[in-house]
Amino acid sequence: MNSHKSLKPGKAARGLCALFLGVSAFAASEGYAGNPIIANQGVNDPHIHVFGDTAYLYASHDKSPHNTDFIMEDWQVWSSEDLVNWRLRSTLLPNQTYLRSQPDFASAWATDVAEKNGKYFWYFSEGNHQTGVVVGDSPVGPWKDVLGAPLLKKDLTPTHEYDPGLFAEGDDRYIIFGVWDYYMAKLGDDMMSLAETPRRIEIRGARGPYTFTSGTPFDGKLTDDKPFLHKQGDVYYLSWGAFYATSKALYGPYQYRGAVITEESFPTGLSAPTWPTGPQQGRHGSFFTWYGQTYFAYCDISQSGNRYFRDTFISYVHYRDDGSIAPIRVDETGVGEYNADHGPIEAEEFFAADAVTKRENAAASNGFDIVLDAEEGALTFPNIRGLAGKDSAVFDFTGDSDAPFTLSVWRKGAKAPIVEQGFDGANRWRVPLGALGETESLIVKIERAGRNELALDRISFE
């Protein structure tokens, strides 16, 4: 987690309207958050998991913007119902764990969580030495250190036993950890023991932020610390910050595929200030999926300029047909909200979707579009800013369909659409909406006749 420590209402529309009904603003983040999602708090090394209808962020915490080293005295849990407004829900102090014997402990490094049988197990790093675990009856605790000792003890493997990532598949839970070389083991049913001896994970052709550096102790190191594992379709993705490898088998071997942050990732700047080896360093984080959309949450220092006081950014993730991940966009707009004054909204960057599939398409503006899977589908775009003075939307469709279809636009919770209009074939269509507020949360519903291909590329407001 250190990066490196010595160097961060048709049928479809009615269902989607319901997503908004319980959303409320939290005191920790009023109005529009954007990136960073929790500003000036030092919230970093983010692992986000969705439990029920809420996203929970399990994070490390840099103490002060004046830090001149990694001073991290606790771990935190934040929650959000919309990825925009975040609320601090729980803080774990070292003295609530076996670390109470170290009264000046300030190395509360990276952390992750897993749920099993209605209980929540929060794993935390004791610096770069060991990994402990606490258990709670809810995603926010209260927490209890049942073991009273580390789960992953120092010298368990040839790597360092820290920076845990948790992975769930069926009824099984796995923990992956380490630096340079990663080890993984299935957890016991109690989630506080190992069901097997940790196995080293082979990564073929690995590269990382230090691979081509010179003049540092990390010259030529092929990966980094902070491994994380997720799955898309039948492919396992093992990531270390901005870099990742893939495999069809959980334990590998994995083949290096590239980085999710490249020069293409900074259309509005933000590539500096950054870590010593460049903007790909220090991007520790996690991938998660919610309402059919996938995201990457990761560390950033473009706001503070201080690598010892990191923020959390979130970006959209798009998978290509060959299993690779398109470079993410690093910007201050963030996710779960949009700005109509910043240009078109890409259809594939929805907050929620029903009966549609995200598709790679070289003819689409961002290389991806949204394909209708059924006779009707819907996309949700909450918190669209910059709409005052605009009265229409322009929809760019792709595909080869000449079939007629109906498009309607709804406000959240509304019983009738703002507009419902019929069109013939994939094309660019302008839809009058009437006067709009400065900020609107909109649902776009599409109903087609027949089964011809119909795909939406992007939406603009005029």
Secondary structure in CASP SS format (residue, H / E / C, confidence):
PFRMAT SS
TARGET T0000
AUTHOR 0000-0000-0000
METHOD secondary structure of the structure
MODEL  1
M C 1.00
N C 1.00
S C 1.00
H C 1.00
K C 1.00
S C 1.00
L C 1.00
K C 1.00
P C 1.00
G C 1.00
K H 1.00
A H 1.00
A H 1.00
R H 1.00
G H 1.00
L H 1.00
C H 1.00
A H 1.00
L H 1.00
F H 1.00
L C 1.00
G C 1.00
V C 1.00
S C 1.00
A C 1.00
F E 1.00
A C 1.00
A C 1.00
S E 1.00
E C 1.00
G C 1.00
Y C 1.00
A C 1.00
G C 1.00
N C 1.00
P C 1.00
I C 1.00
I C 1.00
A C 1.00
N C 1.00
Q C 1.00
G C 1.00
V E 1.00
N E 1.00
D E 1.00
P E 1.00
H E 1.00
I E 1.00
H E 1.00
V E 1.00
F E 1.00
G C 1.00
D C 1.00
T E 1.00
A E 1.00
Y E 1.00
L E 1.00
Y E 1.00
A E 1.00
S E 1.00
H E 1.00
D C 1.00
K C 1.00
S C 1.00
P C 1.00
H C 1.00
N C 1.00
T C 1.00
D C 1.00
F C 1.00
I C 1.00
M E 1.00
E C 1.00
D C 1.00
W E 1.00
Q E 1.00
V E 1.00
W E 1.00
S E 1.00
S E 1.00
E C 1.00
D C 1.00
L C 1.00
V C 1.00
N C 1.00
W C 1.00
R E 1.00
L E 1.00
R E 1.00
S E 1.00
T E 1.00
L E 1.00
L C 1.00
P H 1.00
N H 1.00
Q H 1.00
T C 1.00
Y H 1.00
L H 1.00
R H 1.00
S H 1.00
Q C 1.00
P C 1.00
D C 1.00
F C 1.00
A C 1.00
S E 1.00
A E 1.00
W E 1.00
A E 1.00
T E 1.00
D E 1.00
V E 1.00
A E 1.00
E E 1.00
K E 1.00
N C 1.00
G C 1.00
K E 1.00
Y E 1.00
F E 1.00
W E 1.00
Y E 1.00
F E 1.00
S E 1.00
E E 1.00
G C 1.00
N C 1.00
H C 1.00
Q E 1.00
T E 1.00
G E 1.00
V E 1.00
V E 1.00
V E 1.00
G E 1.00
D C 1.00
S C 1.00
P C 1.00
V C 1.00
G C 1.00
P C 1.00
W C 1.00
K E 1.00
D C 1.00
V C 1.00
L C 1.00
G C 1.00
A C 1.00
P C 1.00
L C 1.00
L E 1.00
K C 1.00
K C 1.00
D C 1.00
L C 1.00
T C 1.00
P C 1.00
T C 1.00
H C 1.00
E C 1.00
Y C 1.00
D C 1.00
P C 1.00
G E 1.00
L E 1.00
F E 1.00
A E 1.00
E E 1.00
G C 1.00
D C 1.00
D E 1.00
R E 1.00
Y E 1.00
I E 1.00
I E 1.00
F E 1.00
G E 1.00
V E 1.00
W C 1.00
D C 1.00
Y E 1.00
Y E 1.00
M E 1.00
A E 1.00
K E 1.00
L E 1.00
G C 1.00
D C 1.00
D C 1.00
M C 1.00
M C 1.00
S C 1.00
L E 1.00
A C 1.00
E C 1.00
T C 1.00
P C 1.00
R E 1.00
R E 1.00
I E 1.00
E C 1.00
I E 1.00
R E 1.00
G C 1.00
A C 1.00
R C 1.00
G C 1.00
P C 1.00
Y C 1.00
T C 1.00
F C 1.00
T C 1.00
S C 1.00
G C 1.00
T C 1.00
P C 1.00
F C 1.00
D C 1.00
G C 1.00
K C 1.00
L C 1.00
T C 1.00
D C 1.00
D E 1.00
K C 1.00
P E 1.00
F E 1.00
L E 1.00
H E 1.00
K E 1.00
Q E 1.00
G C 1.00
D C 1.00
V E 1.00
Y E 1.00
Y E 1.00
L E 1.00
S E 1.00
W E 1.00
G C 1.00
A C 1.00
F E 1.00
Y E 1.00
A E 1.00
T E 1.00
S E 1.00
K C 1.00
A C 1.00
L C 1.00
Y C 1.00
G C 1.00
P C 1.00
Y E 1.00
Q E 1.00
Y E 1.00
R E 1.00
G E 1.00
A E 1.00
V C 1.00
I C 1.00
T C 1.00
E H 1.00
E H 1.00
S H 1.00
F C 1.00
P C 1.00
T C 1.00
G C 1.00
L C 1.00
S C 1.00
A C 1.00
P C 1.00
T C 1.00
W C 1.00
P C 1.00
T C 1.00
G C 1.00
P C 1.00
Q C 1.00
Q C 1.00
G C 1.00
R C 1.00
H C 1.00
G E 1.00
S E 1.00
F E 1.00
F E 1.00
T E 1.00
W E 1.00
Y C 1.00
G C 1.00
Q E 1.00
T E 1.00
Y E 1.00
F E 1.00
A E 1.00
Y E 1.00
C E 1.00
D E 1.00
I C 1.00
S C 1.00
Q C 1.00
S C 1.00
G C 1.00
N C 1.00
R C 1.00
Y C 1.00
F C 1.00
R C 1.00
D E 1.00
T E 1.00
F E 1.00
I E 1.00
S E 1.00
Y E 1.00
V C 1.00
H C 1.00
Y E 1.00
R C 1.00
D C 1.00
D C 1.00
G C 1.00
S C 1.00
I E 1.00
A C 1.00
P C 1.00
I C 1.00
R C 1.00
V C 1.00
D C 1.00
E C 1.00
T C 1.00
G C 1.00
V C 1.00
G C 1.00
E C 1.00
Y E 1.00
N E 1.00
A H 1.00
D H 1.00
H H 1.00
G C 1.00
P C 1.00
I E 1.00
E E 1.00
A H 1.00
E H 1.00
E H 1.00
F C 1.00
F C 1.00
A E 1.00
A E 1.00
D E 1.00
A C 1.00
V E 1.00
T E 1.00
K E 1.00
R E 1.00
E E 1.00
N C 1.00
A C 1.00
A C 1.00
A C 1.00
S C 1.00
N C 1.00
G C 1.00
F E 1.00
D E 1.00
I E 1.00
V E 1.00
L E 1.00
D C 1.00
A C 1.00
E C 1.00
E E 1.00
G E 1.00
A E 1.00
L E 1.00
T E 1.00
F E 1.00
P E 1.00
N E 1.00
I E 1.00
R E 1.00
G C 1.00
L C 1.00
A C 1.00
G C 1.00
K C 1.00
D C 1.00
S E 1.00
A E 1.00
V E 1.00
F E 1.00
D E 1.00
F E 1.00
T E 1.00
G C 1.00
D C 1.00
S C 1.00
D C 1.00
A C 1.00
P E 1.00
F E 1.00
T E 1.00
L E 1.00
S E 1.00
V E 1.00
W E 1.00
R E 1.00
K C 1.00
G C 1.00
A C 1.00
K C 1.00
A C 1.00
P C 1.00
I C 1.00
V E 1.00
E E 1.00
Q E 1.00
G E 1.00
F E 1.00
D E 1.00
G C 1.00
A C 1.00
N C 1.00
R E 1.00
W E 1.00
R E 1.00
V E 1.00
P E 1.00
L C 1.00
G C 1.00
A C 1.00
L C 1.00
G C 1.00
E C 1.00
T C 1.00
E E 1.00
S E 1.00
L E 1.00
I E 1.00
V E 1.00
K E 1.00
I E 1.00
E E 1.00
R E 1.00
A C 1.00
G C 1.00
R C 1.00
N C 1.00
E C 1.00
L C 1.00
A E 1.00
L E 1.00
D E 1.00
R E 1.00
I E 1.00
S E 1.00
F E 1.00
E C 1.00
END
